[in-house]
Amino acid sequence: MKEHSSATVMERPAIPQGLSAGVWWGLLGVAAFSFTVPFTRVAVAGIPPLLIGSGRAVVAAVLAAAALALTRQRLPRRGTWLRLALVAGGVVAGFPLLTSYALTAVPAGHGAVVIALLPAATATVAVLRTGERPAAAFWVVMALGSLAAVAFAFLQSGGVGHLQWADLLLLGAVACAAVGYAEGGLLARELGSWQTIAWALVLAAPAMLVLAAPAMLVLAVASVLSQPPSATPVQWAAFGYLAVVSMFLGFFAWYRGLAIGPMAQVSQIQLLQPVLSIGWAALLLGEELTWTTVLGALAVILCAAAAVRVRLNRPVR
């Protein structure tokens, strides 16, 4: 048996009862990701955002390299590395770095509402990437969802003309993750689910290490000069979660669920993520649930759900 073959590691065909198993794996992945925004908000209170965004990728890359070596995975083909770079740039570098900086300025609930655009944005990138021709209703609900997210950001920032720089970073993070998710989903069919994120982490590791090293040095100096140290154990624990779970193990569950399927059903579970994130922000961080947050989240989630459903039910041409 080829031990290093992607098909032999976590990618076996689903048995009949695997349909429900796929949903449960997908729920586990979404539950893991739902803590990302609140825990990033916790970590940035004492750890530089540059270190959070890059350091978590370095830690996850070490775990990924160990997993790839232990399972004896073959190196991807030469033409695959550019596509892996897109995944790495989107979900390993772009999304973590941009959200880390954004959440130094806005509450976790605010960030979760804007990030709720991600499922629909991913569907849009997939449409453009694969050359699909969805019904006009897809673009209508996509536009409505985008307008809802931008309107929410304007209202929370004080009205038109007062959009915060953090909201621009969050929108950029959504775009990065959408590209990474869509390209990663296509690559997973060739490399395997968890192998795709693992190779992307390894590919991004040198650049992330270059960013993390000076940020770690600055934090170390600050900790020596300040009493008590600038970062608390709770903040480091939040960083550990972001590195081990959000950046690595969460993808095991999420991509495993997509692999078992049915993919159309499992992918829609991601619509629960902003709801869970807002709930965790209220429970763990004591953030107030305002009507604008609740209505903004509902509007974006409903539009995202409609966009995904329209795309899944598109007529065959």
GIRADA-V397623 format. One record per run of one state. SS is the DSSP state (@ for helix, = for strand, . for the rest). FROM is the first residue (numbers start at 0). TO is the last residue. If there is no record, write none. Layout:
<<SS	FROM	TO> <SS	FROM	TO>>
This chain:
<<.	0	4> <@	5	7> <.	8	16> <@	17	42> <.	43	47> <@	48	69> <.	70	76> <@	77	101> <.	102	106> <@	107	114> <.	115	116> <@	117	129> <.	130	134> <@	135	156> <.	157	163> <@	164	190> <.	191	191> <@	192	224> <.	225	231> <@	232	259> <.	260	261> <@	262	284> <.	285	289> <@	290	311> <.	312	316>>
